[in-house]
Amino acid sequence: MSGERTGSGERTPGGLPETLNIDVQMWTSLRGRLHDFTTVVCDAPDPAPRDTDEWHRWATEYLQVVAEQDGWQPGRYYYRAEVRDEADRTEQVLMQNHWEYRT
């Protein structure tokens, strides 16, 4: 769970890059909008999830660990699991959803 990209270009047996990004935004109720929060660089799931529900479970389990380690505040977070290119631009969005974090 490091914040660094490997840039290796290697792929898992399921065809995913070895690392994926989960781009996270946080809902601010006082302002009533989202703001950029963080990007989590993580190991790609192996095997790759088969559907949106499996992707959601994988992403929220990963985010739960990071949130507990980093002391995120409870609330609503929106996230997008994505593949990025070597220039760190979004190449493919694998899924997106929201997540209620509770401590």
Buried (B, 14 or more C-beta within 10 A) or exposed (E): EEEEEEEEEEEBEEEBBEBBBBBBBBBEEEEEEBEEBBBBBBEBBEEBBEEEEBBBEBBBEBBBEBBEEEEBEEBBBBBBBBBBEEEEEEEEEBBBBEBEBEE
